[in-house]
């Protein structure tokens, strides 16, 4: 995927095959419609400089919804890819992957029917068929990346993320690992930007996508919520909110921001506006592989938070006191700004 000449307008488009038939609420698809940097329209219509031609086959917006075998049969694109007649393509998976080995006589989830048997084709079977043929596999949202809500302890489906299903060391035929963009739901621009990166990489215009140990793009998930949060200054001063609606640090109300890798406070939610702590909501760790089990119960102060807020308390109180003193001296004009017959600015005139 990193090699090869740049794609010209005359060359075949790069297809994006989107499967949203995992265990999911389709929230990540809905979120992507709010992307602005870039927008879905800019990706699909090739409005970005150098972006290769793209054909997006996405259930949320695709108009090809005719009967099976007809001219507008949406699933025919997936069948073409399975037959090796659709290259190149990027496979996007939305929703967690159930363990069909424990589904008994039925199945947990499917995506269309088999024309020969008229029986549902399971989501797992589609992944088995298409992943080895794809240039890249992108897991969109926390359900697809790490299992999410459906993979909680006690679930009957044995749900898991795409890396758990294919293997964490799995590589596409182009040598790319699975690319995970978590979020519950996903931050719109994070997904749009990652798709764009992969398309540029497919046309030889970008280097290998940098990923962390959890297969997340490092430029998006390399910092914690706390490091980009507007409330972080209150934490440093040991000034914590006791109830919702306060502008102070909300760690004591259950925020996991100091340890969760996510860029939402810096990026906002839509067009730079919003995002959990920015609007007073606690971070519940939805971009982390341990979500949700390791972050429950929500709205309780994190165990580490009790220790850290206790330790920072005396330090923060001292800092606040010192800053008040310093602030008073800085909140006044210099003493030489006044009307008088004598110049007191310290100016030294030229000597003759």
Long-range contacts (C-beta under 8 A, 24 or more apart in sequence): 1-135, 1-136, 1-172, 1-174, 1-175, 1-176, 1-198, 1-201, 1-202, 2-174, 2-175, 2-201, 2-204, 2-206, 2-207, 2-208, 3-204, 4-203, 4-204, 5-204, 6-50, 6-52, 6-203, 6-204, 6-205, 7-52, 7-53, 7-202, 7-203, 9-53, 11-52, 11-53, 12-53, 12-87, 12-88, 13-52, 13-53, 13-54, 13-55, 14-52, 14-53, 14-54, 14-55, 14-88, 14-89, 14-90, 14-135, 14-199, 14-202, 14-203, 15-54, 15-55, 15-56, 15-57, 15-77, 15-81, 15-86, 15-88, 15-89, 15-90, 16-54, 16-55, 16-56, 16-57, 16-58, 16-89, 16-90, 16-92, 16-195, 17-57, 17-77, 17-78, 17-81, 17-86, 17-89, 17-90, 17-91, 17-92, 17-130, 17-134, 18-56, 18-57, 18-58, 18-59, 18-60, 18-92, 18-94, 19-78, 19-91, 19-92, 19-93, 19-94, 19-95, 19-111, 19-123, 19-126, 19-127, 20-58, 20-59, 20-60, 20-94, 20-95, 21-95, 21-109, 21-110, 21-111, 21-123, 21-126, 22-93, 22-94, 22-95, 22-96, 22-97, 22-98, 22-109, 22-123, 22-143, 22-144, 23-95, 23-96, 23-97, 23-98, 23-108, 23-109, 23-143, 23-150, 23-157, 23-159, 24-94, 24-95, 24-96, 24-141, 24-143, 24-144, 24-150, 26-60, 26-94, 27-141, 27-184, 27-185, 27-186, 28-94, 28-140, 28-141, 28-143, 28-144, 28-183, 28-185, 28-186, 28-191, 29-58, 29-59, 29-60, 29-94, 30-60, 30-185, 31-183, 31-185, 31-186, 31-187, 31-188, 31-191, 32-60, 32-140, 32-186, 32-188, 32-191, 32-192, 33-60, 33-61, 33-188, 34-188, 34-269, 34-270, 34-271, 35-188, 35-189, 35-191, 35-192, 36-188, 36-189, 36-270, 36-271, 37-189, 37-192, 37-193, 38-192, 38-193, 38-196, 39-192, 40-192, 43-192, 43-195, 43-196, 43-199, 48-196, 50-200, 50-203, 50-205, 51-196, 51-199, 51-200, 51-203, 52-199, 52-200, 52-202, 52-203, 54-199, 58-92, 68-112, 68-113, 68-115, 69-115, 75-111, 75-112, 78-111, 78-112, 78-126, 78-130, 79-115, 81-130, 81-133, 81-134, 82-129, 82-130, 82-133, 84-133, 87-133, 88-135, 88-202, 89-133, 89-134, 89-135, 90-134, 90-135, 90-136, 90-137, 90-138, 90-195, 90-198, 90-199, 90-202, 91-127, 91-130, 91-131, 91-134, 91-136, 91-137, 91-138, 92-138, 92-140, 92-195, 93-127, 93-137, 93-138, 93-139, 93-140, 93-144, 93-162, 94-140, 94-141, 94-143, 94-144, 95-123, 95-141, 95-143, 95-144, 95-150, 96-143, 96-144, 96-147, 96-148, 96-150, 96-151, 96-159, 96-160, 96-161, 97-123, 97-124, 97-127, 97-144, 97-159, 97-160, 97-161, 97-162, 97-164, 97-165, 98-123, 98-124, 98-150, 98-157, 98-158, 98-159, 99-157, 99-158, 99-159, 99-160, 100-124, 101-158, 102-157, 102-158, 103-157, 108-157, 124-165, 127-162, 127-165, 127-166, 131-166, 131-170, 131-172, 132-173, 133-173, 134-172, 134-173, 135-172, 135-173, 135-174, 135-176, 135-202, 136-172, 136-174, 136-176, 136-179, 136-198, 136-201, 136-202, 137-162, 137-166, 137-170, 137-172, 137-176, 137-178, 137-179, 138-178, 138-179, 138-181, 138-194, 138-195, 138-198, 139-163, 139-178, 139-179, 139-180, 139-181, 139-215, 140-181, 140-186, 140-191, 141-181, 141-182, 141-183, 141-184, 141-185, 141-186, 142-182, 142-183, 142-184, 142-186, 142-286, 142-287, 142-291, 143-184, 144-180, 145-180, 145-181, 145-182, 145-214, 145-215, 145-216, 145-289, 146-180, 146-182, 146-214, 146-288, 146-289, 146-290, 146-291, 148-184, 148-286, 148-291, 148-292, 149-184, 149-292, 152-292, 152-293, 153-293, 161-289, 163-215, 168-215, 176-208, 176-209, 177-211, 177-215, 178-215, 179-209, 179-211, 179-215, 179-217, 180-211, 180-214, 180-215, 180-216, 181-216, 181-217, 181-220, 182-216, 182-221, 182-286, 182-287, 182-288, 182-291, 183-262, 183-286, 183-287, 184-286, 184-287, 184-291, 187-262, 187-263, 187-264, 187-267, 187-269, 187-275, 188-269, 188-270, 189-267, 190-217, 190-220, 190-263, 190-267, 193-220, 194-220, 212-261, 214-288, 214-289, 216-261, 216-287, 220-263, 221-261, 221-262, 221-263, 221-287, 222-261, 223-261, 223-263, 223-266, 224-257, 224-258, 224-259, 224-260, 224-261, 224-262, 225-255, 225-256, 225-257, 225-258, 225-260, 225-261, 225-262, 225-264, 225-265, 225-276, 225-277, 225-283, 226-257, 226-258, 226-259, 228-263, 228-264, 228-265, 228-266, 229-257, 229-265, 229-277, 229-278, 230-265, 230-277, 230-278, 231-277, 235-312, 236-312, 236-316, 236-319, 237-316, 237-319, 237-320, 237-323, 238-309, 238-312, 238-313, 238-314, 238-315, 238-316, 238-317, 238-319, 238-320, 239-316, 239-320, 240-309, 244-280, 245-280, 250-277, 250-280, 250-282, 251-301, 251-302, 251-305, 251-308, 251-309, 252-301, 252-305, 252-309, 253-282, 253-299, 253-301, 254-282, 254-284, 254-298, 254-299, 254-300, 254-301, 254-302, 255-282, 255-283, 255-302, 255-305, 256-282, 256-283, 256-284, 256-285, 256-295, 256-302, 257-282, 257-283, 258-304, 258-305, 258-308, 259-285, 259-302, 259-304, 260-285, 260-287, 260-288, 261-287, 261-288, 262-286, 262-287
